[in-house]
Each structure stands twice: as C-alpha cells, then as structure tokens.
Amino acid sequence: MKTVTFSIGPLAQLADDFSRTFDAVRTGRRIARKPRDEVGFTSIEAARNFLTRERLALMRTIRTRHPGSLYELAKMVKRDFKNVQEDVRILERHGLVRIAKEPRGRRRVKVPHVLFEEIALRIAI
C-alpha cells in the first residue's frame, strides 16, 4: 500500500531546511532530495485547510471509481466542473493526483489518477 505522509513542523525548521538547501545549491554541492511522498505544512490548521472534505472525496472517488475524465469526476461527485478542476489542480501541484492526457476519439481528455492509497500524519513536537 502506497502512503503519502503529511508532516507538520515549525516554520523555523522549514526556514532552516530551505537555508541549507539554498547554500548547497549556491556552492554547487549535491543536495539530498526530499521524498516525493511527503507534503509539509507549518501547522495542523494549514493541513486541515488543504485537505478539505471535498478534496478527500475527490481522491476517494478517483481511486475507487476510476473516472474517465475530469468532467466525469465532477458528475460522480455532483459538484461544479470548474471547482472540481481547481481542486484537482491543487492536489496535482502537491503530488497527490496525476493528470494523464489520454486520447478519446479525435481529442484528448484529462484523466485523473490518485498516486496513494492512504495518508499518514506526522507531527513534530
């Protein structure tokens, strides 16, 4: 089962990580890449605002019902197409959803795919 981890840590830690990475890039050193299966937040509220009930429902629907397009997904969840499209873009930007352009007749449609089966939460104290 593939899992994405939502990590919540203080802003100071994020700033330190950025500073170290920036210095490494500036001096030409190799940098350790953060795994793609982690999404970082500075507070639990930020994570809650990102992973709304609607976005979670979209990911569940994509994973279980395999819609053939974004339009079909919007119909499945009974939501406005533009709102679904925006939520899917946000999820794609954070690496939780992938959009594949697949041929359908004479045109290509955007087909969403969920990349993970579960979300784990890690909170630094």
N, CA, C and O atoms as a GROMACS GRO file, in nm:
protein
  500
    1MET      N    1   0.085  -0.118   0.000
    1MET     CA    2   0.000   0.000   0.000
    1MET      C    3   0.090   0.124   0.000
    1MET      O    4   0.178   0.138   0.085
    2LYS      N    5   0.067   0.213  -0.094
    2LYS     CA    6   0.147   0.335  -0.105
    2LYS      C    7   0.086   0.444  -0.018
    2LYS      O    8  -0.034   0.470  -0.024
    3THR      N    9   0.170   0.507   0.064
    3THR     CA   10   0.126   0.605   0.162
    3THR      C   11   0.195   0.739   0.138
    3THR      O   12   0.315   0.743   0.112
    4VAL      N   13   0.119   0.847   0.148
    4VAL     CA   14   0.176   0.981   0.149
    4VAL      C   15   0.172   1.029   0.293
    4VAL      O   16   0.076   1.003   0.365
    5THR      N   17   0.277   1.098   0.336
    5THR     CA   18   0.284   1.148   0.473
    5THR      C   19   0.267   1.299   0.473
    5THR      O   20   0.335   1.370   0.400
    6PHE      N   21   0.176   1.346   0.555
    6PHE     CA   22   0.162   1.489   0.580
    6PHE      C   23   0.244   1.518   0.704
    6PHE      O   24   0.212   1.469   0.813
    7SER      N   25   0.350   1.597   0.690
    7SER     CA   26   0.432   1.630   0.807
    7SER      C   27   0.403   1.774   0.847
    7SER      O   28   0.391   1.863   0.764
    8ILE      N   29   0.392   1.793   0.977
    8ILE     CA   30   0.364   1.926   1.032
    8ILE      C   31   0.480   1.962   1.124
    8ILE      O   32   0.507   1.893   1.222
    9GLY      N   33   0.546   2.071   1.091
    9GLY     CA   34   0.661   2.115   1.169
    9GLY      C   35   0.664   2.266   1.180
    9GLY      O   36   0.594   2.335   1.106
   10PRO      N   37   0.745   2.317   1.271
   10PRO     CA   38   0.751   2.462   1.290
   10PRO      C   39   0.812   2.533   1.169
   10PRO      O   40   0.893   2.476   1.096
   11LEU      N   41   0.772   2.658   1.151
   11LEU     CA   42   0.821   2.739   1.040
   11LEU      C   43   0.973   2.755   1.047
   11LEU      O   44   1.039   2.759   0.943
   12ALA      N   45   1.028   2.764   1.166
   12ALA     CA   46   1.173   2.779   1.182
   12ALA      C   47   1.247   2.659   1.121
   12ALA      O   48   1.352   2.676   1.059
   13GLN      N   49   1.192   2.539   1.138
   13GLN     CA   50   1.254   2.419   1.081
   13GLN      C   51   1.250   2.426   0.928
   13GLN      O   52   1.348   2.389   0.862
   14LEU      N   53   1.140   2.470   0.874
   14LEU     CA   54   1.127   2.486   0.729
   14LEU      C   55   1.229   2.588   0.677
   14LEU      O   56   1.292   2.565   0.574
   15ALA      N   57   1.244   2.698   0.749
   15ALA     CA   58   1.340   2.801   0.708
   15ALA      C   59   1.483   2.747   0.713
   15ALA      O   60   1.563   2.776   0.624
   16ASP      N   61   1.516   2.669   0.815
   16ASP     CA   62   1.650   2.609   0.826
   16ASP      C   63   1.675   2.513   0.709
   16ASP      O   64   1.782   2.516   0.649
   17ASP      N   65   1.577   2.430   0.678
   17ASP     CA   66   1.590   2.337   0.566
   17ASP      C   67   1.612   2.412   0.435
   17ASP      O   68   1.698   2.374   0.354
   18PHE      N   69   1.536   2.518   0.414
   18PHE     CA   70   1.550   2.597   0.292
   18PHE      C   71   1.688   2.660   0.286
   18PHE      O   72   1.753   2.658   0.181
   19SER      N   73   1.734   2.716   0.398
   19SER     CA   74   1.865   2.782   0.402
   19SER      C   75   1.977   2.685   0.368
   19SER      O   76   2.067   2.718   0.291
   20ARG      N   77   1.973   2.564   0.426
   20ARG     CA   78   2.074   2.463   0.398
   20ARG      C   79   2.072   2.423   0.250
   20ARG      O   80   2.177   2.409   0.187
   21THR      N   81   1.954   2.405   0.196
   21THR     CA   82   1.942   2.366   0.055
   21THR      C   83   1.991   2.477  -0.036
   21THR      O   84   2.062   2.450  -0.132
   22PHE      N   85   1.954   2.601  -0.005
   22PHE     CA   86   1.996   2.714  -0.086
   22PHE      C   87   2.149   2.727  -0.085
   22PHE      O   88   2.210   2.749  -0.190
   23ASP      N   89   2.210   2.714   0.032
   23ASP     CA   90   2.356   2.722   0.042
   23ASP      C   91   2.423   2.611  -0.038
   23ASP      O   92   2.523   2.635  -0.105
   24ALA      N   93   2.367   2.491  -0.033
   24ALA     CA   94   2.424   2.379  -0.107
   24ALA      C   95   2.416   2.404  -0.258
   24ALA      O   96   2.513   2.378  -0.330
   25VAL      N   97   2.304   2.453  -0.305
   25VAL     CA   98   2.287   2.480  -0.447
   25VAL      C   99   2.381   2.593  -0.490
   25VAL      O  100   2.444   2.586  -0.596
   26ARG      N  101   2.391   2.696  -0.408
   26ARG     CA  102   2.476   2.811  -0.440
   26ARG      C  103   2.623   2.771  -0.452
   26ARG      O  104   2.695   2.824  -0.537
   27THR      N  105   2.668   2.678  -0.368
   27THR     CA  106   2.808   2.636  -0.371
   27THR      C  107   2.833   2.517  -0.462
   27THR      O  108   2.946   2.469  -0.473
   28GLY      N  109   2.728   2.469  -0.528
   28GLY     CA  110   2.744   2.359  -0.624
   28GLY      C  111   2.749   2.220  -0.562
   28GLY      O  112   2.784   2.124  -0.630
   29ARG      N  113   2.714   2.209  -0.435
   29ARG     CA  114   2.712   2.077  -0.370
   29ARG      C  115   2.583   2.004  -0.406
   29ARG      O  116   2.481   2.066  -0.437
   30ARG      N  117   2.590   1.872  -0.401
   30ARG     CA  118   2.470   1.790  -0.424
   30ARG      C  119   2.380   1.804  -0.303
   30ARG      O  120   2.426   1.818  -0.189
   31ILE      N  121   2.252   1.800  -0.329
   31ILE     CA  122   2.157   1.810  -0.218
   31ILE      C  123   2.076   1.681  -0.210
   31ILE      O  124   2.046   1.617  -0.310
   32ALA      N  125   2.042   1.646  -0.087
   32ALA     CA  126   1.956   1.530  -0.066
   32ALA      C  127   1.813   1.572  -0.099
   32ALA      O  128   1.762   1.669  -0.043
   33ARG      N  129   1.752   1.501  -0.189
   33ARG     CA  130   1.616   1.536  -0.230
   33ARG      C  131   1.516   1.478  -0.131
   33ARG      O  132   1.528   1.364  -0.088
   34LYS      N  133   1.417   1.558  -0.096
   34LYS     CA  134   1.310   1.515  -0.008
   34LYS      C  135   1.223   1.415  -0.084
   34LYS      O  136   1.194   1.436  -0.202
   35PRO      N  137   1.181   1.308  -0.019
   35PRO     CA  138   1.097   1.211  -0.089
   35PRO      C  139   0.969   1.276  -0.141
   35PRO      O  140   0.912   1.364  -0.077
   36ARG      N  141   0.926   1.233  -0.257
   36ARG     CA  142   0.807   1.290  -0.320
   36ARG      C  143   0.680   1.249  -0.248
   36ARG      O  144   0.574   1.307  -0.271
   37ASP      N  145   0.689   1.151  -0.160
   37ASP     CA  146   0.568   1.104  -0.092
   37ASP      C  147   0.549   1.171   0.043
   37ASP      O  148   0.495   1.111   0.136
   38GLU      N  149   0.593   1.297   0.054
   38GLU     CA  150   0.571   1.374   0.176
   38GLU      C  151   0.529   1.515   0.140
   38GLU      O  152   0.587   1.578   0.052
   39VAL      N  153   0.427   1.564   0.210
   39VAL     CA  154   0.379   1.700   0.191
   39VAL      C  155   0.394   1.770   0.325
   39VAL      O  156   0.342   1.723   0.426
   40GLY      N  157   0.465   1.882   0.327
   40GLY     CA  158   0.494   1.952   0.452
   40GLY      C  159   0.402   2.070   0.477
   40GLY      O  160   0.365   2.143   0.384
   41PHE      N  161   0.366   2.088   0.603
   41PHE     CA  162   0.283   2.200   0.647
   41PHE      C  163   0.344   2.260   0.773
   41PHE      O  164   0.419   2.192   0.844
   42THR      N  165   0.313   2.386   0.800
   42THR     CA  166   0.366   2.452   0.919
   42THR      C  167   0.270   2.446   1.037
   42THR      O  168   0.309   2.478   1.150
   43SER      N  169   0.147   2.404   1.013
   43SER     CA  170   0.050   2.392   1.124
   43SER      C  171  -0.056   2.290   1.087
   43SER      O  172  -0.077   2.259   0.970
   44ILE      N  173  -0.123   2.240   1.189
   44ILE     CA  174  -0.230   2.145   1.165
   44ILE      C  175  -0.348   2.214   1.094
   44ILE      O  176  -0.420   2.151   1.017
   45GLU      N  177  -0.365   2.343   1.120
   45GLU     CA  178  -0.471   2.419   1.053
   45GLU      C  179  -0.444   2.427   0.903
   45GLU      O  180  -0.536   2.416   0.822
   46ALA      N  181  -0.317   2.448   0.865
   46ALA     CA  182  -0.282   2.454   0.724
   46ALA      C  183  -0.310   2.321   0.655
   46ALA      O  184  -0.360   2.317   0.543
   47ALA      N  185  -0.277   2.211   0.724
   47ALA     CA  186  -0.304   2.078   0.668
   47ALA      C  187  -0.454   2.057   0.654
   47ALA      O  188  -0.501   2.002   0.554
   48ARG      N  189  -0.530   2.100   0.753
   48ARG     CA  190  -0.676   2.086   0.751
   48ARG      C  191  -0.736   2.170   0.638
   48ARG      O  192  -0.830   2.125   0.571
   49ASN      N  193  -0.684   2.289   0.616
   49ASN     CA  194  -0.734   2.375   0.508
   49ASN      C  195  -0.701   2.318   0.371
   49ASN      O  196  -0.776   2.338   0.276
   50PHE      N  197  -0.589   2.249   0.361
   50PHE     CA  198  -0.550   2.188   0.234
   50PHE      C  199  -0.635   2.065   0.204
   50PHE      O  200  -0.690   2.052   0.094
   51LEU      N  201  -0.646   1.976   0.300
   51LEU     CA  202  -0.717   1.851   0.276
   51LEU      C  203  -0.862   1.865   0.323
   51LEU      O  204  -0.900   1.816   0.429
   52THR      N  205  -0.940   1.933   0.241
   52THR     CA  206  -1.081   1.955   0.274
   52THR      C  207  -1.160   1.826   0.252
   52THR      O  208  -1.112   1.732   0.190
   53ARG      N  209  -1.279   1.824   0.303
   53ARG     CA  210  -1.369   1.711   0.285
   53ARG      C  211  -1.393   1.685   0.136
   53ARG      O  212  -1.398   1.570   0.092
   54GLU      N  213  -1.408   1.793   0.059
   54GLU     CA  214  -1.433   1.781  -0.084
   54GLU      C  215  -1.314   1.721  -0.158
   54GLU      O  216  -1.332   1.636  -0.246
   55ARG      N  217  -1.192   1.764  -0.124
   55ARG     CA  218  -1.073   1.711  -0.190
   55ARG      C  219  -1.049   1.565  -0.154
   55ARG      O  220  -1.008   1.486  -0.238
   56LEU      N  221  -1.075   1.531  -0.030
   56LEU     CA  222  -1.063   1.391   0.011
   56LEU      C  223  -1.165   1.305  -0.064
   56LEU      O  224  -1.134   1.194  -0.106
   57ALA      N  225  -1.286   1.357  -0.080
   57ALA     CA  226  -1.389   1.285  -0.155
   57ALA      C  227  -1.348   1.267  -0.301
   57ALA      O  228  -1.374   1.162  -0.361
   58LEU      N  229  -1.283   1.368  -0.358
   58LEU     CA  230  -1.235   1.356  -0.497
   58LEU      C  231  -1.132   1.244  -0.507
   58LEU      O  232  -1.139   1.161  -0.599
   59MET      N  233  -1.036   1.240  -0.414
   59MET     CA  234  -0.933   1.136  -0.420
   59MET      C  235  -0.994   0.997  -0.402
   59MET      O  236  -0.954   0.902  -0.470
   60ARG      N  237  -1.088   0.985  -0.311
   60ARG     CA  238  -1.155   0.854  -0.291
   60ARG      C  239  -1.230   0.811  -0.417
   60ARG      O  240  -1.223   0.695  -0.458
   61THR      N  241  -1.300   0.904  -0.478
   61THR     CA  242  -1.377   0.873  -0.598
   61THR      C  243  -1.284   0.835  -0.713
   61THR      O  244  -1.312   0.739  -0.786
   62ILE      N  245  -1.176   0.907  -0.730
   62ILE     CA  246  -1.080   0.874  -0.836
   62ILE      C  247  -1.024   0.734  -0.814
   62ILE      O  248  -1.015   0.654  -0.907
   63ARG      N  249  -0.986   0.704  -0.689
   63ARG     CA  250  -0.924   0.575  -0.660
   63ARG      C  251  -1.021   0.459  -0.674
   63ARG      O  252  -0.982   0.352  -0.722
   64THR      N  253  -1.146   0.477  -0.634
   64THR     CA  254  -1.240   0.365  -0.632
   64THR      C  255  -1.323   0.351  -0.759
   64THR      O  256  -1.359   0.240  -0.799
   65ARG      N  257  -1.356   0.466  -0.824
   65ARG     CA  258  -1.448   0.460  -0.938
   65ARG      C  259  -1.380   0.485  -1.073
   65ARG      O  260  -1.443   0.466  -1.177
   66HIS      N  261  -1.255   0.528  -1.072
   66HIS     CA  262  -1.174   0.546  -1.193
   66HIS      C  263  -1.247   0.624  -1.303
   66HIS      O  264  -1.276   0.568  -1.410
   67PRO      N  265  -1.276   0.752  -1.279
   67PRO     CA  266  -1.345   0.830  -1.382
   67PRO      C  267  -1.260   0.844  -1.507
   67PRO      O  268  -1.137   0.847  -1.499
   68GLY      N  269  -1.326   0.852  -1.621
   68GLY     CA  270  -1.256   0.861  -1.748
   68GLY      C  271  -1.217   1.001  -1.788
   68GLY      O  272  -1.151   1.020  -1.890
   69SER      N  273  -1.257   1.101  -1.708
   69SER     CA  274  -1.221   1.240  -1.736
   69SER      C  275  -1.254   1.325  -1.613
   69SER      O  276  -1.320   1.278  -1.520
   70LEU      N  277  -1.206   1.449  -1.614
   70LEU     CA  278  -1.241   1.540  -1.504
   70LEU      C  279  -1.390   1.572  -1.505
   70LEU      O  280  -1.452   1.587  -1.399
   71TYR      N  281  -1.447   1.582  -1.624
   71TYR     CA  282  -1.591   1.608  -1.634
   71TYR      C  283  -1.670   1.493  -1.572
   71TYR      O  284  -1.767   1.515  -1.499
   72GLU      N  285  -1.629   1.372  -1.601
   72GLU     CA  286  -1.696   1.255  -1.544
   72GLU      C  287  -1.681   1.253  -1.391
   72GLU      O  288  -1.774   1.217  -1.319
   73LEU      N  289  -1.564   1.292  -1.342
   73LEU     CA  290  -1.542   1.301  -1.198
   73LEU      C  291  -1.637   1.402  -1.135
   73LEU      O  292  -1.696   1.374  -1.030
   74ALA      N  293  -1.652   1.518  -1.197
   74ALA     CA  294  -1.743   1.621  -1.145
   74ALA      C  295  -1.886   1.569  -1.138
   74ALA      O  296  -1.958   1.597  -1.041
   75LYS      N  297  -1.927   1.493  -1.238
   75LYS     CA  298  -2.062   1.435  -1.236
   75LYS      C  299  -2.075   1.331  -1.125
   75LYS      O  300  -2.179   1.324  -1.059
   76MET      N  301  -1.970   1.250  -1.104
   76MET     CA  302  -1.975   1.146  -1.000
   76MET      C  303  -1.992   1.206  -0.860
   76MET      O  304  -2.064   1.152  -0.776
   77VAL      N  305  -1.924   1.318  -0.834
   77VAL     CA  306  -1.930   1.378  -0.701
   77VAL      C  307  -2.036   1.487  -0.691
   77VAL      O  308  -2.052   1.549  -0.586
   78LYS      N  309  -2.107   1.511  -0.802
   78LYS     CA  310  -2.216   1.609  -0.807
   78LYS      C  311  -2.169   1.749  -0.764
   78LYS      O  312  -2.230   1.814  -0.679
   79ARG      N  313  -2.057   1.792  -0.826
   79ARG     CA  314  -2.001   1.924  -0.799
   79ARG      C  315  -1.980   1.997  -0.930
   79ARG      O  316  -1.974   1.936  -1.037
   80ASP      N  317  -1.969   2.129  -0.922
   80ASP     CA  318  -1.942   2.212  -1.038
   80ASP      C  319  -1.808   2.174  -1.099
   80ASP      O  320  -1.710   2.155  -1.027
   81PHE      N  321  -1.803   2.163  -1.232
   81PHE     CA  322  -1.683   2.121  -1.301
   81PHE      C  323  -1.563   2.210  -1.270
   81PHE      O  324  -1.454   2.160  -1.244
   82LYS      N  325  -1.582   2.343  -1.273
   82LYS     CA  326  -1.470   2.436  -1.250
   82LYS      C  327  -1.412   2.419  -1.109
   82LYS      O  328  -1.291   2.425  -1.091
   83ASN      N  329  -1.498   2.397  -1.010
   83ASN     CA  330  -1.449   2.377  -0.873
   83ASN      C  331  -1.372   2.246  -0.861
   83ASN      O  332  -1.269   2.240  -0.794
   84VAL      N  333  -1.421   2.141  -0.926
   84VAL     CA  334  -1.351   2.012  -0.926
   84VAL      C  335  -1.217   2.026  -0.995
   84VAL      O  336  -1.115   1.976  -0.946
   85GLN      N  337  -1.216   2.095  -1.108
   85GLN     CA  338  -1.092   2.116  -1.183
   85GLN      C  339  -0.989   2.190  -1.098
   85GLN      O  340  -0.872   2.153  -1.098
   86GLU      N  341  -1.031   2.292  -1.026
   86GLU     CA  342  -0.939   2.369  -0.940
   86GLU      C  343  -0.886   2.282  -0.826
   86GLU      O  344  -0.766   2.285  -0.796
   87ASP      N  345  -0.974   2.206  -0.761
   87ASP     CA  346  -0.929   2.117  -0.652
   87ASP      C  347  -0.831   2.012  -0.703
   87ASP      O  348  -0.733   1.982  -0.636
   88VAL      N  349  -0.857   1.957  -0.819
   88VAL     CA  350  -0.767   1.856  -0.876
   88VAL      C  351  -0.632   1.919  -0.909
   88VAL      O  352  -0.528   1.856  -0.890
   89ARG      N  353  -0.632   2.041  -0.959
   89ARG     CA  354  -0.505   2.112  -0.987
   89ARG      C  355  -0.424   2.129  -0.859
   89ARG      O  356  -0.302   2.109  -0.860
   90ILE      N  357  -0.489   2.166  -0.752
   90ILE     CA  358  -0.420   2.183  -0.623
   90ILE      C  359  -0.363   2.050  -0.576
   90ILE      O  360  -0.249   2.044  -0.532
   91LEU      N  361  -0.442   1.945  -0.586
   91LEU     CA  362  -0.394   1.812  -0.546
   91LEU      C  363  -0.279   1.766  -0.634
   91LEU      O  364  -0.185   1.702  -0.587
   92GLU      N  365  -0.286   1.800  -0.763
   92GLU     CA  366  -0.178   1.763  -0.855
   92GLU      C  367  -0.050   1.841  -0.822
   92GLU      O  368   0.059   1.784  -0.825
   93ARG      N  369  -0.064   1.968  -0.790
   93ARG     CA  370   0.051   2.052  -0.757
   93ARG      C  371   0.126   1.998  -0.635
   93ARG      O  372   0.248   2.015  -0.624
   94HIS      N  373   0.055   1.935  -0.544
   94HIS     CA  374   0.116   1.879  -0.423
   94HIS      C  375   0.153   1.731  -0.438
   94HIS      O  376   0.194   1.667  -0.341
   95GLY      N  377   0.138   1.677  -0.558
   95GLY     CA  378   0.182   1.541  -0.586
   95GLY      C  379   0.090   1.431  -0.540
   95GLY      O  380   0.132   1.316  -0.529
   96LEU      N  381  -0.036   1.462  -0.513
   96LEU     CA  382  -0.131   1.360  -0.467
   96LEU      C  383  -0.212   1.301  -0.581
   96LEU      O  384  -0.262   1.189  -0.571
   97VAL      N  385  -0.226   1.376  -0.689
   97VAL     CA  386  -0.303   1.333  -0.805
   97VAL      C  387  -0.218   1.359  -0.929
   97VAL      O  388  -0.143   1.457  -0.934
   98ARG      N  389  -0.230   1.272  -1.028
   98ARG     CA  390  -0.163   1.291  -1.156
   98ARG      C  391  -0.270   1.297  -1.264
   98ARG      O  392  -0.366   1.220  -1.262
   99ILE      N  393  -0.253   1.390  -1.358
   99ILE     CA  394  -0.346   1.403  -1.470
   99ILE      C  395  -0.276   1.348  -1.594
   99ILE      O  396  -0.168   1.394  -1.630
  100ALA      N  397  -0.339   1.253  -1.659
  100ALA     CA  398  -0.287   1.197  -1.784
  100ALA      C  399  -0.378   1.243  -1.897
  100ALA      O  400  -0.501   1.237  -1.885
  101LYS      N  401  -0.318   1.288  -2.005
  101LYS     CA  402  -0.398   1.325  -2.123
  101LYS      C  403  -0.407   1.202  -2.211
  101LYS      O  404  -0.307   1.157  -2.268
  102GLU      N  405  -0.528   1.148  -2.222
  102GLU     CA  406  -0.549   1.023  -2.295
  102GLU      C  407  -0.639   1.048  -2.417
  102GLU      O  408  -0.732   1.128  -2.410
  103PRO      N  409  -0.611   0.980  -2.527
  103PRO     CA  410  -0.693   1.000  -2.647
  103PRO      C  411  -0.834   0.946  -2.627
  103PRO      O  412  -0.854   0.839  -2.569
  104ARG      N  413  -0.931   1.023  -2.675
  104ARG     CA  414  -1.070   0.981  -2.672
  104ARG      C  415  -1.132   1.028  -2.802
  104ARG      O  416  -1.175   1.143  -2.812
  105GLY      N  417  -1.135   0.942  -2.898
  105GLY     CA  418  -1.183   0.982  -3.031
  105GLY      C  419  -1.082   1.074  -3.096
  105GLY      O  420  -0.965   1.040  -3.110
  106ARG      N  421  -1.129   1.191  -3.138
  106ARG     CA  422  -1.041   1.288  -3.205
  106ARG      C  423  -0.974   1.385  -3.108
  106ARG      O  424  -0.891   1.466  -3.150
  107ARG      N  425  -1.007   1.377  -2.983
  107ARG     CA  426  -0.949   1.470  -2.887
  107ARG      C  427  -0.882   1.396  -2.772
  107ARG      O  428  -0.890   1.273  -2.763
  108ARG      N  429  -0.817   1.470  -2.687
  108ARG     CA  430  -0.751   1.412  -2.570
  108ARG      C  431  -0.822   1.465  -2.446
  108ARG      O  432  -0.850   1.584  -2.436
  109VAL      N  433  -0.851   1.377  -2.351
  109VAL     CA  434  -0.918   1.418  -2.228
  109VAL      C  435  -0.821   1.403  -2.111
  109VAL      O  436  -0.728   1.323  -2.115
  110LYS      N  437  -0.846   1.483  -2.007
  110LYS     CA  438  -0.764   1.478  -1.887
  110LYS      C  439  -0.824   1.375  -1.791
  110LYS      O  440  -0.937   1.390  -1.744
  111VAL      N  441  -0.746   1.270  -1.763
  111VAL     CA  442  -0.792   1.162  -1.677
  111VAL      C  443  -0.714   1.168  -1.546
  111VAL      O  444  -0.591   1.160  -1.548
  112PRO      N  445  -0.784   1.181  -1.432
  112PRO     CA  446  -0.713   1.190  -1.304
  112PRO      C  447  -0.678   1.052  -1.248
  112PRO      O  448  -0.753   0.955  -1.265
  113HIS      N  449  -0.562   1.045  -1.182
  113HIS     CA  450  -0.518   0.922  -1.115
  113HIS      C  451  -0.466   0.959  -0.977
  113HIS      O  452  -0.388   1.054  -0.963
  114VAL      N  453  -0.508   0.886  -0.875
  114VAL     CA  454  -0.457   0.907  -0.739
  114VAL      C  455  -0.331   0.823  -0.724
  114VAL      O  456  -0.328   0.706  -0.763
  115LEU      N  457  -0.228   0.883  -0.666
  115LEU     CA  458  -0.098   0.817  -0.657
  115LEU      C  459  -0.078   0.743  -0.526
  115LEU      O  460   0.020   0.670  -0.512
  116PHE      N  461  -0.169   0.760  -0.428
  116PHE     CA  462  -0.153   0.698  -0.296
  116PHE      C  463  -0.283   0.635  -0.252
  116PHE      O  464  -0.391   0.672  -0.296
  117GLU      N  465  -0.270   0.537  -0.163
  117GLU     CA  466  -0.388   0.470  -0.110
  117GLU      C  467  -0.425   0.516   0.030
  117GLU      O  468  -0.537   0.495   0.076
  118GLU      N  469  -0.328   0.579   0.100
  118GLU     CA  470  -0.360   0.630   0.233
  118GLU      C  471  -0.272   0.750   0.265
  118GLU      O  472  -0.168   0.772   0.203
  119ILE      N  473  -0.318   0.829   0.364
  119ILE     CA  474  -0.246   0.946   0.410
  119ILE      C  475  -0.211   0.925   0.557
  119ILE      O  476  -0.298   0.893   0.638
  120ALA      N  477  -0.083   0.944   0.589
  120ALA     CA  478  -0.038   0.935   0.728
  120ALA      C  479  -0.003   1.076   0.775
  120ALA      O  480   0.038   1.160   0.694
  121LEU      N  481  -0.018   1.101   0.902
  121LEU     CA  482   0.009   1.233   0.960
  121LEU      C  483   0.124   1.221   1.059
  121LEU      O  484   0.122   1.138   1.149
  122ARG      N  485   0.226   1.307   1.040
  122ARG     CA  486   0.340   1.309   1.132
  122ARG      C  487   0.353   1.453   1.184
  122ARG      O  488   0.364   1.547   1.106
  123ILE      N  489   0.351   1.468   1.316
  123ILE     CA  490   0.358   1.599   1.378
  123ILE      C  491   0.482   1.609   1.465
  123ILE      O  492   0.502   1.530   1.556
  124ALA      N  493   0.566   1.709   1.435
  124ALA     CA  494   0.685   1.734   1.517
  124ALA      C  495   0.643   1.810   1.642
  124ALA      O  496   0.561   1.901   1.636
  125ILE      N  497   0.702   1.771   1.756
  125ILE     CA  498   0.669   1.842   1.880
  125ILE      C  499   0.793   1.908   1.939
  125ILE      O  500   0.785   1.972   2.043
   0.00000   0.00000   0.00000
